Amino acid sequence: MNVLEAIKRANQPRPAEHSVPLRLACAATVIVSLAAPASESEMPWSVAIASMLLVTAGMVFSYRTRESPPGWVKLAVAIGAVASLVWFVDRVGSGHVTDITGVEHPLTILFATILIVHCFHVPARRDLVFALGGSAGLMAVAAAQAIDLRFGLLVVVWGGCGLWALTRVWSAASSGGGSRWGTLIAGGAVLSAAAVAFLLLPAPTVAIRVDFQADAGSAGPVGNPGALAGDTGSPVQLSRPGQTSGPARVGGYLGFAGSLDTALRGRLGTTVVMQVRADRPTYWVGETFDTWTDNSWSSRSGLAGQVVLDQGSPFQIPPPRDVALAAGGRGDLQTFYIQNAVADLVFHADDARQVWFPASRLYYGKDGSIVSPIGLGRGAVYTVNSEVASPSPGELRAAEDPAGVDSALVSDYTRLPTSYARVRQLAESITAGATSNYDRAQALIGWIGANTHYSTDIPPLRSGADTVEEFLFGDRTGFCEQISTSLAVMLRTLGIPTREAVGYVPGPYNPITDLYQVRAEDAHAWVQVWFPGYGWQSFDPTAAVPAANPSPGGTALSDAGRFLDRLPWVPIGIVSGTVALSAVLVHVRRRRPTTWAEGAARRMERAGRRAGRPRRPSETIVEYGVVLDRATDSSGKWARLAAAIDGATYGGRVIEPDEGRRLVAATNAARGIRS
């Protein structure tokens, strides 16, 4: 058979599909797949609804013309599909698409158009199955943009409709002989295989670099360009320092107000402020502070020294003076999806090199902080590409003395308002055996971990008290601001360049969406230490950031374990045991025959089923006894048993135990029932 004959055979008309449930299942699957890209803004809802109506019309038309489809329909479908493909190629190649993610919108329109025109010519079962495959393509396009589990509801509905359709295909292919148990077993096997594959998935890695599109979200421009905004939950209201009395206000967020007042006692909730997809988990810094008073941090090199970046997206971020010597960085691409209003800082992993942002300009501080000219409210999206230096402990230990590298930097980042004699004496005693700045920092972190207590429930700072003195020589209880500040001051008393950083640490990792759920309570303050040749390196006495993204399966198992561990197992066991025992007793009671007649009738029906001649719903027990006698030549033994059953049930006949046993025993010789 040559190629031409194979093509002809493959395109021969198939028998018309008459199953209405199969067509309904396929139509429902396609309709749900059209809703998916609309839910992720890949297609306007008006277009999606119009497409659903056209798919419905096409399915109805195809059903009515299934026996003899008009010849012009197949030609029109082919022309429509080719025209859609030509449009897609022209769209992609004519400059309308500037990056990989820009392909998703025209690809969605292509899939949708082909599905619509195809639905006008689905006379056979094979054509309906092709529609199912096309719907899977639309779901995949939408899934590429999904960032929360609400999309999972659409996946469940689509999967249910698809399973319904496949079950109908199986039933139609086997002429209605598909077994319900077989369907359940097949479905269970598929779900089990999917669960095993999910649990074995490795941690996600970035195989290619993608320039993500940015989105401005719901907020407008900030009234004072370059200033910090986002106070009290409004993405455009200018931030204000917190007050020591009344509700704590730290610019609405931890330290995101141009200063960090450690005398305040803020309380942050569990609201998800943003979701982040990143090459690896890290500290997402917002701003840093270089100047310390007795209870507050401020910055002379951040907001005060801003320059305007107006070259447009992607913005090329110049390396600040402080990290000009950093080397050996690894690329780290992060995309931030804003869920609730945050400060208009562009959070990023150090050191940012490129930013894709939905604005024509950005404000860049000398410390590396980046400020947006628009409020960052719900729906805002931006992407940052960073070069993160990740030297080993050995490399940091071998770093040269900073005093011989940049005396101005050392002076700026070791300045203190007082001598802190007691603090210096404590720091020197803790680091007496350390021979490098790295070891000194680690020794101080170890001492803090062993001798202080982390708590957000601490009393207000006494009037005139110094935060560091109060923490180290008082009750030694505080949260990240007090602890990191004490570490920074101790390091500065040893002549080690240090600054305070504020931002967010990764929140819980969602194994389904591959996103970190960053909550308000994940706002954090930590310490950065300068190492020549490697730039600013983060040290944190209170939080541990994982070295790599976790595997989805491992995270899911861990989450499931924590959930199960919190359940009240004793009450659950008591209730479950009671329900199970009750179900068993009810089942046994229902299955146990209550009379001799009921037991004998069940025996007759069981014997007939084993022999391949089950009792029909319309047959009386007497008629069924005659059928079994004819099939087995049993000389009326089944008929006599059936007559006794009928008499005992409806005629009031009393069957003595011996007589009942003889009637049943007489049928034991009846073997080999013929169909």
Phi, psi and omega in degrees: 000123181277177184297320181298319179294323178296320178295318179298317181296320181295333183258010176296142179301138177264161178300145180296141178266120185260354186288113177291317177302322178297317180294321177297318180296317179294318178298317179297320180298316180294319181297317178297321180294333176285330177288332185299306179295331177293323180292339179253018176062023174273350181206134177299145180299327178298319178292319181297316181294318177299320179296320179298318179295320179293321177298317178298315179298319179296318179296318179296315180299316181296323180293319182290333182251021187295328183289321181214081180298137177301141182298328182290338183294313180299321178295317180296321178296316179297317179297317180298318180294317180294318179298321178296318179294319178298317178299317181297314180298318179296320181295317182289324186266359185259012177094356178290335181254123184254348178206177186298320182292339178291346178286337189297320181295306178297329177295322177298314180297322179298309180301315183296317182295315180297320178297318182297308183293327180294325183294347176276356178216074177231065182286331188247168181298319180301321180293324178293322178295325177298323178298323177298318178297319177297324178295327177296324177297319178295319179297322180295319178297316180293321182297332180296338181253356183289135180232007176213170186283354176297328176297332179300330177297319177295321179297318179297315180296315179297317178297321178296316178296319179296320178295320175302314181296315181295324177296319177293324176298315180298315180296318179293321181293331181259019178055042177083006184269007180297131182275138177297318178295323178297320177297315180296318180295317179296316178297318178297321179295319179295314180296321179296316179297320179295320180295317179296317179299320179296317182293334181268358180299134176284170176300138183293143176228157180271116181274327179224158176272129181237130177273098185289144174288148180258158181221133183283341180073206190265353187269163179252192181289148176282135185299324180246093186305133180092348178274160178277139182224170178116014181290149177054028176086352177271127185288349182242355179285131184297140180289149176227144178300151180288166178249147181284344177245151181078191180301133182293135177227113177243063185065023184082343184217168185294100173076002186272056181220023181084351177207162180229105182267108183283357176279346182281158179233076181281155176232125183249141184266194183259011179299133176285117181267331177198161173242143186229130169252124187219156174301323181204153177288147180196184171280125176261100189277144175254308177207167179231162182232139182244350186241124182245131170257207182279347177207008185216144174258145172216177184226132174262348185244004182262261183297329184288339184243038185288148168238155183265128173256115185232024181279354179089169184280135000281133178284134176268117185266119179288145177292132177292165181304322187290342182237021182297334182266356183299138184221165175071028181284155175247142180294141178218108182264124181235136174242127184252123178250109185281127180258324177221159187304132175234171176301153183279025170283140175271098182291149185194161170277138177290142353255132182292138179239325178221146178225126171262113191220144184277052178207163183273350180209161174222159178247125189242125180268159181296337179275000181098358178287147182233127183243137181273147174277355179238154177291143180260090179255186183304134178096349179290143179222135172210160184230140180233134172252120183246159171246101186264119176281128182232066180290155177281163176305323179297320179293321179291324178296328184273357181298142185290167181296122182296338182298333181269004185254306185212094184295327179294320179296316179300318180295318182294323190253014171236004182291137178226151182287335178223177182285336182049056185298314181294323180294317179297319180297318178295315181297319180294322179291324180290324185259019185303324183267001182276142183246000180216161179298324178298313180293326178295317179297317181293323178296319179293320178297318179297320179293318179299317180297326183273339190237002179232167183234132179272127176200138175271353181260078181235153181289160177299152178293135179299146180300129179082358182278155176262130184303314185291313179299318181295321183286311186285329185241012175251236183274355178055040178234132180185183176242197197302324181295314181291319183290312181292324178297317179298320177296316181298316181293319177300318178295320180293326177294340177267004179081021181261122181299125187215148173219160179265133179241145176229148181174222180228148168258157180300136174273202180298142179269129178266113185289345181275313183270350184060040181231147172271129179270099184270118184260167178302322181287354175275358171300141192209157173234137180213183186247141172241133182245138181275131174233120180305135180087343182233351177077204183280127179242137185276137174229134187221116179282346190241346182224147178240121178264128181300155183283339183207165176296139178284162176284142180301316182297315179297320179294317179298317179295319179296316178297318179296320179297317179295321178296315180294325181294333181275350183286146177282088190291328181296307177299321180298317180297318180297312181295315182297317179297319179296316180296316181296316179297319178296319180296319179296315181297317179296317180297315180297319181294321179290324183281332183284125179294139182269341179225164176298321182298317180295317179295319180293320178297318178298322180296317178300312182294322179295318179295319179294320179296318180297328182273359178091011178231077180291157178287133179278151182302330184275351185275134170283167180295328179291315178299321181293325177297320178297318179300316181293324177296317179296324183285339186238357184052048186264019173057039173079012182294318179293323180294320179295319177297318180295321179295321178295319178298316182294318180294320179293328184278316188245341186254001179076012180290136178262121180261114177291152182304317181295318179296318179298320179293322179295318180297317180291318182296329181296332181277351180296334180280350181280105181235162174066049178299130179269144180287000000 
